[in-house]
């Protein structure tokens, strides 16, 4: 027997269908990891030699595991999408938690918390190279490139502020980096993005399986700080950290106690495949090391691990609108934020033997 559908029921069905069609995808409304204690300081390490043309540097960062806490995801070179640049992820304080904002690929570099990851990622923009047509050109002032194997190079120095530098790995909160997005970075975040590559996600997953990379084991000084290629955790192309970025302080609470709820970030490119894992940082962030001598950031705190102690899970402190300078981690050159104007091309010197890993100091 045919029955008439109640008008209210029919209206509810129509609204449900419209919402399912018009609602943003999970890649647009990303779920970020939130934690009550901040990550350790970024370790001091050298950048491995670039494996070849087309490889782009992705800085190392501290990721989160619900069973063991923070673990280090080594910095590595990846074959980047043509015309795209990597915006590293970052930990940001807000709402009583440190929230992970995942990195993404885009035509321009967006906001990454003002964190000085080094090697072109000095806190604002990117000075390590640029795309010219379908080819990527490397700035040898801040990246470790062997010109025998990579000929698309140039040299562009970066101005350095000679102030105290530390290796703070998070934005906001007590002891965190004081930085807000610039208008250019806000525009970049609204552009079309691409989530982390499969190689990046696999690299992060491999790091999660290596207990030597957990902060509780390495105390902020991982033996695998950087690799020449994703997932390459052994061999002569693996670089160990020279030092922890700051004295390590173990948290007072367990990882299960420290874990907060997942957070909707409404930021495109934060959750690859629209899925979230309970034990990883979706979107592959990446956060990496700043410099020690000769480079500086005048917004850094001198106590990088204040909130990692765990006995102060709810730090407070206003965020100022000042911006850190873009810095390099080169031991012999100074660098300035990436500019839209193409830098001059200098004739590269061809070394007789491959260079050693570049010291991040």
TAPEDA-V338847 format. One record per residue. N is the residue number from 1. RES is the residue in one letter. SS is DSSP state (H for helix, E for strand, - for the rest). OMEGA is omega in degrees with one decimal (999 if undefined). NEAR is the number of other ideal C-beta (glycine too) atoms within 10 Angstrom. Layout:
n:N res:RES ss:SS omega:OMEGA near:NEAR
n:N res:RES ss:SS omega:OMEGA near:NEAR
//
This chain:
n:1 res:X ss:- omega:-180.0 near:2
n:2 res:X ss:- omega:177.1 near:3
n:3 res:X ss:- omega:177.7 near:5
n:4 res:X ss:- omega:177.9 near:6
n:5 res:X ss:- omega:-180.0 near:9
n:6 res:X ss:- omega:-178.0 near:9
n:7 res:X ss:H omega:179.8 near:8
n:8 res:X ss:H omega:178.0 near:8
n:9 res:X ss:H omega:178.9 near:9
n:10 res:X ss:H omega:179.0 near:11
n:11 res:X ss:H omega:179.3 near:11
n:12 res:X ss:H omega:178.3 near:11
n:13 res:X ss:H omega:-179.7 near:11
n:14 res:X ss:H omega:179.1 near:10
n:15 res:X ss:H omega:-180.0 near:10
n:16 res:X ss:H omega:179.6 near:10
n:17 res:X ss:H omega:-179.5 near:10
n:18 res:X ss:H omega:179.4 near:10
n:19 res:X ss:H omega:-179.2 near:9
n:20 res:X ss:H omega:-179.9 near:8
n:21 res:X ss:H omega:-172.1 near:7
n:22 res:X ss:H omega:-176.8 near:7
n:23 res:X ss:- omega:179.9 near:10
n:24 res:X ss:- omega:179.7 near:9
n:25 res:X ss:- omega:178.9 near:10
n:26 res:X ss:- omega:177.5 near:16
n:27 res:X ss:- omega:179.8 near:20
n:28 res:X ss:- omega:175.5 near:16
n:29 res:X ss:- omega:-170.6 near:16
n:30 res:X ss:- omega:176.3 near:27
n:31 res:X ss:E omega:-178.2 near:21
n:32 res:X ss:E omega:176.0 near:27
n:33 res:X ss:- omega:175.4 near:29
n:34 res:X ss:E omega:-174.4 near:21
n:35 res:X ss:E omega:-178.5 near:23
n:36 res:X ss:- omega:179.1 near:18
n:37 res:X ss:- omega:-177.2 near:29
n:38 res:X ss:- omega:179.5 near:32
n:39 res:X ss:- omega:175.4 near:28
n:40 res:X ss:- omega:176.7 near:29
n:41 res:X ss:- omega:178.3 near:27
n:42 res:X ss:- omega:-178.6 near:33
n:43 res:X ss:- omega:178.2 near:30
n:44 res:X ss:E omega:-179.4 near:23
n:45 res:X ss:- omega:179.2 near:30
n:46 res:X ss:- omega:178.3 near:24
n:47 res:X ss:E omega:176.5 near:29
n:48 res:X ss:- omega:177.7 near:25
n:49 res:X ss:- omega:177.4 near:21
n:50 res:X ss:- omega:-176.1 near:26
n:51 res:X ss:- omega:-177.6 near:18
n:52 res:X ss:- omega:-179.4 near:14
n:53 res:X ss:- omega:176.1 near:15
n:54 res:X ss:- omega:178.0 near:17
n:55 res:X ss:E omega:177.5 near:20
n:56 res:X ss:E omega:-177.3 near:23
n:57 res:X ss:E omega:173.5 near:28
n:58 res:X ss:E omega:-174.0 near:31
n:59 res:X ss:- omega:174.8 near:30
n:60 res:X ss:- omega:-177.0 near:29
n:61 res:X ss:E omega:175.0 near:31
n:62 res:X ss:E omega:176.1 near:29
n:63 res:X ss:E omega:-174.3 near:27
n:64 res:X ss:E omega:175.4 near:24
n:65 res:X ss:E omega:-176.0 near:21
n:66 res:X ss:- omega:-178.2 near:16
n:67 res:X ss:- omega:-173.0 near:12
n:68 res:X ss:- omega:178.1 near:17
n:69 res:X ss:E omega:-176.2 near:25
n:70 res:X ss:E omega:173.9 near:25
n:71 res:X ss:E omega:-175.1 near:26
n:72 res:X ss:E omega:171.8 near:31
n:73 res:X ss:E omega:-173.5 near:29
n:74 res:X ss:- omega:170.9 near:32
n:75 res:X ss:E omega:-177.1 near:31
n:76 res:X ss:E omega:174.1 near:28
n:77 res:X ss:E omega:176.8 near:25
n:78 res:X ss:E omega:175.3 near:21
n:79 res:X ss:E omega:-175.1 near:16
n:80 res:X ss:- omega:174.5 near:19
n:81 res:X ss:- omega:-177.3 near:14
n:82 res:X ss:- omega:178.0 near:11
n:83 res:X ss:- omega:-176.0 near:12
n:84 res:X ss:- omega:176.4 near:18
n:85 res:X ss:E omega:-177.2 near:24
n:86 res:X ss:E omega:170.4 near:27
n:87 res:X ss:E omega:-177.9 near:27
n:88 res:X ss:- omega:173.4 near:27
n:89 res:X ss:- omega:179.3 near:30
n:90 res:X ss:E omega:172.8 near:27
n:91 res:X ss:E omega:178.9 near:33
n:92 res:X ss:E omega:-179.5 near:26
n:93 res:X ss:E omega:177.2 near:24
n:94 res:X ss:E omega:176.2 near:14
n:95 res:X ss:- omega:178.9 near:10
n:96 res:X ss:- omega:-178.1 near:14
n:97 res:X ss:E omega:167.7 near:24
n:98 res:X ss:E omega:-174.0 near:31
n:99 res:X ss:E omega:179.5 near:23
n:100 res:X ss:E omega:174.7 near:33
n:101 res:X ss:E omega:-172.4 near:29
n:102 res:X ss:- omega:178.6 near:26
n:103 res:X ss:- omega:-178.9 near:28
n:104 res:X ss:E omega:174.7 near:31
n:105 res:X ss:E omega:178.6 near:22
n:106 res:X ss:E omega:-179.3 near:22
n:107 res:X ss:- omega:177.7 near:12
n:108 res:X ss:- omega:179.4 near:17
n:109 res:X ss:- omega:179.6 near:23
n:110 res:X ss:- omega:-177.4 near:25
n:111 res:X ss:- omega:175.3 near:22
n:112 res:X ss:- omega:171.9 near:31
n:113 res:X ss:- omega:-175.2 near:27
n:114 res:X ss:- omega:-177.8 near:31
n:115 res:X ss:- omega:178.8 near:33
n:116 res:X ss:- omega:178.8 near:33
n:117 res:X ss:- omega:179.2 near:31
n:118 res:X ss:E omega:177.3 near:33
n:119 res:X ss:- omega:179.1 near:29
n:120 res:X ss:- omega:178.2 near:30
n:121 res:X ss:E omega:-174.7 near:33
n:122 res:X ss:- omega:-178.5 near:32
n:123 res:X ss:- omega:177.3 near:24
n:124 res:X ss:- omega:176.7 near:25
n:125 res:X ss:- omega:-178.1 near:24
n:126 res:X ss:- omega:-177.7 near:25
n:127 res:X ss:- omega:-175.5 near:29
n:128 res:X ss:- omega:-179.7 near:30
n:129 res:X ss:E omega:-179.7 near:25
n:130 res:X ss:E omega:176.6 near:20
n:131 res:X ss:E omega:172.0 near:15
n:132 res:X ss:E omega:-172.0 near:12
n:133 res:X ss:- omega:179.7 near:8
n:134 res:X ss:- omega:-177.9 near:8
n:135 res:X ss:E omega:177.8 near:12
n:136 res:X ss:E omega:179.1 near:23
n:137 res:X ss:E omega:-173.7 near:20
n:138 res:X ss:E omega:174.0 near:26
n:139 res:X ss:E omega:-175.7 near:26
n:140 res:X ss:- omega:177.7 near:25
n:141 res:X ss:- omega:-176.4 near:22
n:142 res:X ss:- omega:178.9 near:33
n:143 res:X ss:- omega:-176.8 near:26
n:144 res:X ss:- omega:-175.2 near:23
n:145 res:X ss:- omega:175.3 near:26
n:146 res:X ss:- omega:-174.3 near:18
n:147 res:X ss:- omega:173.6 near:16
n:148 res:X ss:- omega:-178.4 near:13
n:149 res:X ss:- omega:179.8 near:12
n:150 res:X ss:- omega:-175.7 near:21
n:151 res:X ss:- omega:178.8 near:13
n:152 res:X ss:- omega:-176.3 near:16
n:153 res:X ss:E omega:171.9 near:21
n:154 res:X ss:E omega:178.2 near:19
n:155 res:X ss:- omega:177.9 near:17
n:156 res:X ss:- omega:-178.2 near:24
n:157 res:X ss:- omega:-179.7 near:17
n:158 res:X ss:E omega:179.7 near:22
n:159 res:X ss:- omega:-177.1 near:12
n:160 res:X ss:- omega:172.6 near:22
n:161 res:X ss:- omega:-175.1 near:15
n:162 res:X ss:- omega:176.3 near:11
n:163 res:X ss:- omega:-177.7 near:12
n:164 res:X ss:- omega:-179.0 near:11
n:165 res:X ss:- omega:170.5 near:22
n:166 res:X ss:- omega:-172.0 near:22
n:167 res:X ss:- omega:179.6 near:27
n:168 res:X ss:- omega:-172.8 near:30
n:169 res:X ss:- omega:-179.0 near:33
n:170 res:X ss:E omega:-178.2 near:29
n:171 res:X ss:E omega:175.9 near:27
n:172 res:X ss:- omega:-179.8 near:23
n:173 res:X ss:- omega:179.5 near:24
n:174 res:X ss:- omega:178.8 near:15
n:175 res:X ss:- omega:-177.9 near:23
n:176 res:X ss:- omega:177.5 near:28
n:177 res:X ss:E omega:178.8 near:28
n:178 res:X ss:- omega:-178.2 near:21
n:179 res:X ss:- omega:174.7 near:27
n:180 res:X ss:- omega:-178.5 near:16
n:181 res:X ss:- omega:172.5 near:18
n:182 res:X ss:- omega:176.3 near:17
n:183 res:X ss:H omega:179.3 near:7
n:184 res:X ss:H omega:178.9 near:15
n:185 res:X ss:H omega:176.6 near:20
n:186 res:X ss:H omega:176.8 near:12
n:187 res:X ss:H omega:179.7 near:12
n:188 res:X ss:H omega:-179.1 near:21
n:189 res:X ss:H omega:179.3 near:18
n:190 res:X ss:- omega:179.8 near:10
n:191 res:X ss:- omega:177.2 near:13
n:192 res:X ss:- omega:-177.1 near:11
n:193 res:X ss:- omega:173.0 near:21
n:194 res:X ss:E omega:-178.4 near:16
n:195 res:X ss:- omega:-178.7 near:23
n:196 res:X ss:- omega:177.4 near:29
n:197 res:X ss:- omega:178.7 near:19
n:198 res:X ss:H omega:179.9 near:11
n:199 res:X ss:H omega:178.7 near:16
n:200 res:X ss:H omega:179.3 near:24
n:201 res:X ss:H omega:178.0 near:19
n:202 res:X ss:H omega:177.5 near:14
n:203 res:X ss:H omega:178.7 near:25
n:204 res:X ss:H omega:179.1 near:24
n:205 res:X ss:H omega:178.0 near:16
n:206 res:X ss:H omega:178.3 near:18
n:207 res:X ss:H omega:-179.8 near:27
n:208 res:X ss:H omega:-179.1 near:21
n:209 res:X ss:- omega:-176.3 near:10
n:210 res:X ss:- omega:-174.0 near:16
n:211 res:X ss:H omega:177.8 near:11
n:212 res:X ss:H omega:-179.2 near:13
n:213 res:X ss:H omega:177.8 near:26
n:214 res:X ss:E omega:-179.0 near:20
n:215 res:X ss:H omega:179.3 near:23
n:216 res:X ss:H omega:179.4 near:14
n:217 res:X ss:H omega:-173.6 near:14
n:218 res:X ss:H omega:177.0 near:22
n:219 res:X ss:- omega:176.1 near:15
n:220 res:X ss:- omega:179.7 near:27
n:221 res:X ss:- omega:-176.0 near:19
n:222 res:X ss:- omega:177.8 near:27
n:223 res:X ss:- omega:175.2 near:16
n:224 res:X ss:- omega:-176.8 near:23
n:225 res:X ss:- omega:-178.7 near:28
n:226 res:X ss:E omega:-179.6 near:28
n:227 res:X ss:E omega:-179.9 near:23
n:228 res:X ss:- omega:-179.5 near:20
n:229 res:X ss:- omega:-178.8 near:17
n:230 res:X ss:- omega:176.4 near:23
n:231 res:X ss:- omega:-179.1 near:15
n:232 res:X ss:- omega:-171.3 near:18
n:233 res:X ss:- omega:177.1 near:19
n:234 res:X ss:- omega:179.9 near:8
n:235 res:X ss:- omega:-173.8 near:9
n:236 res:X ss:- omega:179.2 near:7
n:237 res:X ss:- omega:176.6 near:17
n:238 res:X ss:E omega:-178.6 near:17
n:239 res:X ss:E omega:176.8 near:26
n:240 res:X ss:- omega:176.8 near:16
n:241 res:X ss:- omega:177.9 near:24
n:242 res:X ss:- omega:-178.9 near:16
n:243 res:X ss:E omega:170.9 near:14
n:244 res:X ss:- omega:-178.0 near:21
n:245 res:X ss:- omega:179.1 near:23
n:246 res:X ss:- omega:177.5 near:23
n:247 res:X ss:- omega:-177.2 near:12
n:248 res:X ss:- omega:176.0 near:17
n:249 res:X ss:- omega:-179.4 near:20
n:250 res:X ss:- omega:179.7 near:14
n:251 res:X ss:- omega:-179.4 near:24
n:252 res:X ss:- omega:-178.6 near:14
n:253 res:X ss:- omega:179.2 near:15
n:254 res:X ss:- omega:176.9 near:13
n:255 res:X ss:H omega:179.8 near:19
n:256 res:X ss:H omega:178.3 near:9
n:257 res:X ss:H omega:-176.5 near:12
n:258 res:X ss:H omega:-175.3 near:22
n:259 res:X ss:E omega:176.5 near:21
n:260 res:X ss:- omega:-179.9 near:17
n:261 res:X ss:- omega:172.0 near:11
n:262 res:X ss:- omega:-173.3 near:17
n:263 res:X ss:E omega:174.0 near:18
n:264 res:X ss:E omega:-175.1 near:11
n:265 res:X ss:- omega:-177.6 near:20
n:266 res:X ss:- omega:-180.0 near:10
n:267 res:X ss:- omega:-179.0 near:20
n:268 res:X ss:- omega:172.8 near:21
n:269 res:X ss:- omega:-176.7 near:25
n:270 res:X ss:- omega:-176.9 near:30
n:271 res:X ss:- omega:-178.8 near:25
n:272 res:X ss:H omega:178.2 near:22
n:273 res:X ss:H omega:177.7 near:12
n:274 res:X ss:H omega:-176.7 near:14
n:275 res:X ss:- omega:176.9 near:10
n:276 res:X ss:- omega:175.3 near:18
n:277 res:X ss:- omega:-178.6 near:14
n:278 res:X ss:- omega:-173.7 near:10
n:279 res:X ss:- omega:-177.8 near:14
n:280 res:X ss:- omega:174.7 near:21
n:281 res:X ss:- omega:178.3 near:30
n:282 res:X ss:- omega:177.2 near:26
n:283 res:X ss:- omega:178.1 near:29
n:284 res:X ss:- omega:175.4 near:29
n:285 res:X ss:- omega:167.2 near:32
n:286 res:X ss:- omega:-176.0 near:30
n:287 res:X ss:- omega:-176.7 near:29
n:288 res:X ss:- omega:-160.7 near:34
n:289 res:X ss:- omega:172.4 near:32
n:290 res:X ss:- omega:-175.9 near:34
n:291 res:X ss:- omega:179.4 near:26
n:292 res:X ss:- omega:-176.7 near:20
n:293 res:X ss:- omega:174.8 near:10
n:294 res:X ss:- omega:175.2 near:17
n:295 res:X ss:- omega:-173.0 near:29
n:296 res:X ss:- omega:173.8 near:22
n:297 res:X ss:- omega:-172.8 near:28
n:298 res:X ss:- omega:176.6 near:14
n:299 res:X ss:- omega:-177.6 near:21
n:300 res:X ss:- omega:173.6 near:25
n:301 res:X ss:- omega:-179.4 near:17
n:302 res:X ss:- omega:-179.8 near:11
n:303 res:X ss:- omega:-170.3 near:15
n:304 res:X ss:- omega:-172.9 near:29
n:305 res:X ss:- omega:-177.3 near:25
n:306 res:X ss:H omega:-173.7 near:18
n:307 res:X ss:H omega:178.4 near:27
n:308 res:X ss:H omega:179.7 near:27
n:309 res:X ss:H omega:176.1 near:15
n:310 res:X ss:- omega:-179.9 near:18
n:311 res:X ss:- omega:176.0 near:10
n:312 res:X ss:- omega:-172.4 near:16
n:313 res:X ss:- omega:-177.9 near:20
n:314 res:X ss:- omega:179.8 near:11
n:315 res:X ss:- omega:178.9 near:17
n:316 res:X ss:- omega:177.8 near:9
n:317 res:X ss:- omega:-178.5 near:13
n:318 res:X ss:- omega:174.7 near:6
n:319 res:X ss:- omega:177.5 near:17
n:320 res:X ss:- omega:-176.8 near:10
n:321 res:X ss:- omega:-179.1 near:9
n:322 res:X ss:- omega:-176.2 near:11
n:323 res:X ss:- omega:174.9 near:19
n:324 res:X ss:- omega:178.2 near:22
n:325 res:X ss:- omega:176.2 near:22
n:326 res:X ss:- omega:-173.2 near:26
n:327 res:X ss:- omega:175.7 near:31
n:328 res:X ss:- omega:174.3 near:33
n:329 res:X ss:- omega:179.1 near:33
n:330 res:X ss:- omega:179.8 near:30
n:331 res:X ss:- omega:-175.5 near:15
n:332 res:X ss:- omega:-174.8 near:10
n:333 res:X ss:- omega:175.2 near:18
n:334 res:X ss:- omega:-172.1 near:19
n:335 res:X ss:E omega:177.6 near:26
n:336 res:X ss:- omega:-174.2 near:19
n:337 res:X ss:- omega:-178.7 near:20
n:338 res:X ss:- omega:-178.7 near:23
n:339 res:X ss:- omega:178.6 near:11
n:340 res:X ss:- omega:178.8 near:7
n:341 res:X ss:- omega:-178.4 near:6
n:342 res:X ss:- omega:179.8 near:11
n:343 res:X ss:- omega:-179.5 near:17
n:344 res:X ss:- omega:177.5 near:8
n:345 res:X ss:- omega:176.2 near:13
n:346 res:X ss:- omega:179.2 near:11
n:347 res:X ss:- omega:-177.1 near:9
n:348 res:X ss:- omega:172.7 near:18
n:349 res:X ss:- omega:-177.2 near:9
n:350 res:X ss:- omega:-178.9 near:9
n:351 res:X ss:- omega:179.9 near:10
n:352 res:X ss:- omega:177.8 near:5
n:353 res:X ss:- omega:-179.5 near:7
n:354 res:X ss:- omega:-178.4 near:10
n:355 res:X ss:- omega:174.9 near:14
n:356 res:X ss:- omega:176.1 near:11
n:357 res:X ss:- omega:-177.7 near:18
n:358 res:X ss:E omega:179.7 near:25
n:359 res:X ss:- omega:-179.9 near:19
n:360 res:X ss:- omega:179.9 near:31
n:361 res:X ss:- omega:999 near:20
//
